[in-house]
Amino acid sequence: MSMVLSELSVGQQIGSRSIEVTRQDLVRYAGASGDFNPIHWNERFARMVELPGVIAHGMFTMGAAVQLVTDWAGDPGAVVDYQTRFTKPVTVEDVDGAVGAVIEVTGTIGAVNEDDATVRVDLAVTAGGQKVLVKAQALVRVR
């Protein structure tokens, strides 16, 4: 990882990762966040409200994706802004404790602002071959 502003350029990839998600991860996240909406753990309820099945929390997906940026920056505090739009839910299959979904994340530098000593990292976030977040952008201060 290079966090020297002069060594960073638009189009440069910061890395990629696959995030494996289980139903147990969703239950843990529900406990930590306080979001116990049954669409995140109850298959019957999720289908009753016309979802394709149990879906990951939006904030879980958003947080899992930005971890690539915080790891690259080496300091979560370096991320001064992070925004996205949700396009499709991440459906997490019930496979008896095994991986029920995989979120793929790739980060690319989309802008370098030398005056502010920041870079914008654009994240491509997919699950099941479909974009689940769009315009996922993190603004990172480079010290």
C-alpha positions as CSV (number, residue, x, y, z in Angstrom):
1,M,0.0,0.0,0.0
2,S,1.3,3.4,-0.9
3,M,-0.2,6.4,0.9
4,V,2.2,8.9,-0.5
5,L,-0.1,11.3,-2.5
6,S,2.5,11.8,-5.3
7,E,2.5,8.0,-5.9
8,L,-1.3,7.7,-6.3
9,S,-3.1,8.2,-9.6
10,V,-6.5,8.0,-11.0
11,G,-7.3,4.5,-12.2
12,Q,-4.9,2.8,-9.8
13,Q,-6.4,-0.2,-8.1
14,I,-6.1,-0.4,-4.3
15,G,-7.1,-4.0,-4.1
16,S,-10.0,-6.4,-4.1
17,R,-11.5,-9.0,-1.8
18,S,-14.2,-11.6,-1.5
19,I,-16.3,-11.3,1.7
20,E,-18.1,-14.6,2.7
21,V,-21.4,-14.1,4.5
22,T,-23.3,-16.6,6.5
23,R,-26.7,-16.4,8.2
24,Q,-24.9,-16.4,11.5
25,D,-23.1,-13.2,10.4
26,L,-26.4,-11.6,9.9
27,V,-27.6,-12.7,13.4
28,R,-24.4,-11.3,14.9
29,Y,-24.8,-8.1,13.1
30,A,-28.5,-7.8,14.2
31,G,-27.4,-8.1,17.8
32,A,-24.6,-5.5,17.4
33,S,-26.8,-3.0,15.5
34,G,-30.1,-3.6,17.1
35,D,-31.8,-4.2,13.7
36,F,-33.8,-7.3,14.3
37,N,-36.0,-6.9,11.2
38,P,-37.1,-10.5,10.3
39,I,-36.1,-10.0,6.6
40,H,-32.5,-10.5,7.9
41,W,-33.1,-13.9,9.5
42,N,-36.5,-15.3,8.7
43,E,-36.9,-16.9,5.3
44,R,-40.7,-17.3,5.5
45,F,-41.2,-13.6,6.4
46,A,-38.7,-12.4,3.8
47,R,-40.5,-14.2,1.0
48,M,-43.9,-13.1,2.4
49,V,-42.8,-9.5,1.8
50,E,-41.7,-10.4,-1.7
51,L,-38.0,-10.6,-1.2
52,P,-36.0,-13.4,-2.8
53,G,-35.1,-14.7,0.6
54,V,-33.2,-13.5,3.7
55,I,-31.1,-10.4,2.8
56,A,-28.1,-8.9,4.5
57,H,-28.5,-5.6,6.3
58,G,-27.7,-2.7,4.0
59,M,-25.3,-1.2,6.6
60,F,-23.7,-4.6,6.9
61,T,-23.0,-4.7,3.2
62,M,-21.8,-1.1,3.2
63,G,-19.5,-1.6,6.1
64,A,-18.1,-4.8,4.8
65,A,-17.3,-3.1,1.5
66,V,-15.5,-0.1,3.0
67,Q,-13.2,-2.4,5.0
68,L,-11.1,-2.7,1.9
69,V,-10.5,1.0,2.0
70,T,-9.7,1.2,5.8
71,D,-7.3,-1.7,5.4
72,W,-5.6,0.0,2.5
73,A,-5.4,3.4,4.3
74,G,-4.1,1.7,7.5
75,D,-6.4,3.9,9.6
76,P,-10.2,4.0,9.7
77,G,-10.0,7.6,10.7
78,A,-8.4,8.5,7.4
79,V,-11.8,7.8,5.7
80,V,-13.5,11.2,6.1
81,D,-16.6,10.5,4.0
82,Y,-18.3,7.4,2.6
83,Q,-21.4,7.3,0.6
84,T,-23.3,4.8,-1.6
85,R,-26.6,3.9,-3.2
86,F,-28.1,0.5,-2.7
87,T,-29.3,-1.2,-5.9
88,K,-30.0,-4.9,-5.0
89,P,-30.1,-6.7,-1.8
90,V,-27.5,-9.4,-0.9
91,T,-29.5,-12.6,-0.6
92,V,-27.9,-14.9,2.0
93,E,-28.9,-18.6,1.4
94,D,-29.5,-20.9,4.3
95,V,-26.7,-23.5,3.9
96,D,-26.4,-25.0,7.4
97,G,-23.7,-22.7,8.8
98,A,-21.8,-22.5,5.5
99,V,-21.3,-19.5,3.3
100,G,-24.6,-18.2,2.0
101,A,-23.4,-15.3,-0.1
102,V,-20.1,-13.8,-1.4
103,I,-19.7,-10.0,-1.7
104,E,-17.0,-9.0,-4.2
105,V,-15.3,-5.7,-3.7
106,T,-12.7,-3.9,-5.9
107,G,-11.3,-0.4,-5.1
108,T,-10.0,2.0,-7.6
109,I,-8.7,5.6,-7.2
110,G,-11.3,7.8,-8.9
111,A,-9.8,11.2,-8.0
112,V,-6.7,12.8,-6.5
113,N,-7.0,16.2,-4.8
114,E,-3.6,17.5,-4.0
115,D,-4.9,20.7,-2.5
116,D,-6.9,18.8,0.1
117,A,-4.5,15.8,0.3
118,T,-7.3,13.4,-0.4
119,V,-8.2,10.7,-2.8
120,R,-11.6,9.4,-3.7
121,V,-11.7,5.6,-3.8
122,D,-14.5,4.2,-6.0
123,L,-15.7,0.7,-4.9
124,A,-17.3,-1.8,-7.3
125,V,-19.5,-4.1,-5.1
126,T,-21.2,-7.1,-6.4
127,A,-22.9,-10.3,-5.1
128,G,-24.1,-13.1,-7.3
129,G,-22.7,-11.3,-10.4
130,Q,-25.0,-8.3,-9.8
131,K,-24.1,-4.8,-8.5
132,V,-25.4,-4.4,-5.0
133,L,-24.0,-0.9,-4.4
134,V,-23.4,1.9,-6.9
135,K,-21.6,5.1,-6.5
136,A,-19.8,3.6,-3.5
137,Q,-17.2,6.3,-2.9
138,A,-14.8,6.8,0.1
139,L,-12.9,10.0,0.5
140,V,-9.5,9.3,2.2
141,R,-7.2,11.8,3.7
142,V,-3.6,11.1,2.9
143,R,-1.2,12.3,5.6
